[in-house]
Amino acid sequence: MRILIVKTSSLGDVIHNLPVVSDIRCHLPQAVIDWCVEESFAAIPRLHPDVAQVIPVALRRWRKAVFAGRTWREVAAFRARIGAETYDAIVDTQGLVKSALIAGRARGPLSGYAPDSAREPLAARFYDRRFSVDTNQHAVVRNRQLAALALGYELAGEPDYGIAAPEVIFDWLPPAPYVVFLSATSRDDKLWPEEHWIALGQQLHGLGLSVILPAGNPLERERARRLAAAIPDAIAAPAMLATLSVRATMVGPPSKMST
């Protein structure tokens, strides 16, 4: 049995989806599990030993260069790759129109949230099978319940993230307990004000916790350096976000429950 999970973004949503892989492996031990994810978050599902193939999609980058020849060549290559396998089940745990359209490029029966459960109800039109899941639950629970309904097993037990983080030398980390601040986001209008991060960091420092600030692109690294300079003993981390994130308590800005 071959299963494709579609959860493309963002970082927290992708991490929240890891227990789905562990659930599938527990209840369907012979299943081969693939995962389609935004290229910038592909390192996260790769940390789970039961993910056979990670299929990156670069929708965010492609939108910035819609008319470039390279973009359309990459889109064609993605379509060929996601359509190369025939899946026994495809599960879109994101519930967005974009994720439903991406999932629809794969071959196999597609399952997702019913209109009363999807973040974007229109996404349900693209699914072959639709399931209602209580929207008042945490995203981790919702993801697990949707997969259980779609794949026909009874959900039980606590979430298992199944992460097998590679051994990396972290000699730059502080000796004291630390918290990772994920201060970056996919859109500027979603950014938490820097003064809020600074105030939170100062409060945590007063409690004996150090702050680590990972970053990806140059703009994010500059923000991380500014915040680190304003928070006592904070560190702007090297580029190893995926591994660092699974070794720490992650703190993100207040937001609505993600799907």
N, C-alpha and C positions, 0 to 999 in steps of 0.2 A: 504494500500500500504506500503510495506517495502522496504527501500532503504539502500544500503551499500555504504559508501564512503571509498575509499582507498587512504589515504595520510599518508605514514608511517614516513617520516622524511624530513628534520631535524627540529629543533625548529622553525626557522623562517618560513619554508614552512608550518608547521602544523598550526601556528598562522594565516598565510595568507589564510588558507583554512576555517577558522571559519565562514566567511560570507556566504559560500555555505550552511551551515546548516540553517542560518537565512533566506536565499532566499527560500530554500525548504519549510520551515515552513510557510512562507508567501504565497507561491503560491500553495502548496499542504498541507493544514493544517491538514489533516488526516494521513499524512505519519508518519511512524515509522522509525527513522533514526539511523543507526548503523555506527560505524567508526572503521576501522582497522588501527592501528598505532604502531610504535615501542614502546616497553615497557617503555623506558626511557622518552618518551614524552606523555605518556598516561594521565598525569594529565591535559594537555591542553584541549583536547576535553571534558574531564569530567567537565570542568568549564562551558560549554555551556548547559543550561537547556534543550535544545531540542535534545540532543544526548541521545538516549535510552540505548544503549549498546556500550561500548568500548571494542574492541577485540585486545588485545596486541599481537604483534609478536616480537620475539627476534632474528631476523636475524643477527644483529651485534654480539650478544653474541654467537649465535650458530656457526658462522663462525670461532670463536676462539677455538672451541672444537668440530670439526666436527665428530671425531671418538668416542666421549664420549657417553656412554649409556644414560646418563641423557639427552643429547642433542636430541637424537632420540625419547626418550619418550616425551619430550616437543614438538617436531615437530608433533608427532602423536596426541597429545592432542590439539595442535593448529588446525590441519587439521579437527579434529572432531568438534571443536567449530565453526570454520568459515563455516563449511559445515552443521551445524545443522539447519540453517534457509534456506528457499527458498525465494529469493529476487525477487521483481518485477523489480528492476533495480540495477545494480552495476556500480559505476562510479569511475574509476581510474583517479584522477586528478594529479597524479605525472608524468606519462609518461615515466617511466623507465621499463626496462625489468623485474627487480626484483619485482616492484610493480604490473606489469601486471601478472606475474606468481602467486603472492600472491592472487590477485583478482580472478584469474582463479580457485582457490581452493574453492571459494564460489559458491553457486548454484543460477543461474539466468543470464539474458542477461547482457553482459559486454560492457560498453562504455568507450571510451578514445579518446586521441588525434589522429588525422591522422598523417601519417609519416612526413608531412611537418610542423607539429606543436609540435610533441613530442621531448623531449630532447634526447631520444634514439629512432630513427625512427623504429627500429626493434620491439619495444614494440607494435606498432600498429597491428602487425600480430596476436596478441593474443586477440584482441577485436572483438566483434560481430558487433559493430557500431563504426564508426570513424568520428571525426569532426575536421575541420580545424579552428584554432583560431589564430589570429594574434600574432606572437611571439614578436613583438615590444612593447607589452603592459606589464604593471606591472603584477606580478604573481597573485595578488588578483583579478584583472580583468579577467585574463585568466581562473583561477579556476571557477569564477562565470559564465563566458560565456560557458565554457564546460558543466557545470552542467545544465544550462538553455537549451542548445541544446539537451543534452542527455535526459532530463526529460520533454521537451516540453512546457516550459513557457517563457514568454518575460521578459528579464532582465530589471530592472528599479531601480532607486534610488541609494543612496550611500551605501557602504558596512556597514553592521551591524554585529559586532563581537559577539554580543549576550552573552557576558561573564557575568556570575554571580559568582564573586569571593567570597569565604567564608570570614567571618569576622576573622581576625587574628590580634593579638596585635603586632604592629610594633614600640614598644617603643625604639628600638635601631636605628631607622632611624633618619637622621639629620633633623633639623627644616627647613633648606634651601631646595629649589628645588633640585632634584637629577636626575641623569641619570644612567641607568643600563648598564653596560658593559658586553656583552655576549662574554667573551674571550675564551671560550672553543669551541671545534669543534669535529667532529667525527673522523677526521684523522689528524695526526701531520703535514702532508704536506699542510693542509689548515689553519694552525694556523697563525694568524697575528703576526708579531714580537712584543715582549714585549715592546721594546723601542718606537714603534708606539703608543701602548696603553698608555704608560706613557706620551708621548708628548701630545696626545689628552686629557688625563686626566688633565694635568697641564694647558692646554689652557682653558678647561671648568671650572676649579677651578678659573682661572682668571676672568671668566665671572660670578662668583657667584654660580656655580653649583657644588654640591657634586657628587661623583662617588660611586656607589654601585657595588660590584663584587660578584655575586653569583657563586656557583660551585657545582659539584655533587660528583665525586669520589675524593679520596685522592690526586691524581696528580693535578686535577683541583683546589682543595682547596689550595694546596701549591702555584700554580701559582697566584691564587687570592691574597694570603697573600703577595707575592712578589710585585705584582702590587700595592696593597693597601699601602705598606710601601714606595713606590716611588712616590705616588700621594698624595699631601697634603689633609688631611681630608677625604681620601677615606676609605671605610668600606668593609671588606670581609664579605659577608652576611652569615647568617645561611642557612640551607638547606630548603628553601621554594621558589624555583625558579618559579614555576608555578604561585603562587599568586603574588609574587613580580613583575613578568614580566608584568602583566596586570594592574599594578598600576603606571607604570612608562613609560617614553620615553625610548625605547630600541635602543641602538647603537651597530651595528655590523661592522666588517671590510668590506671595499669595496669588492664587488664581482659581478659576472655576475647575471643577473636576473634569479631567480630560477623559476622552474615550479612546 
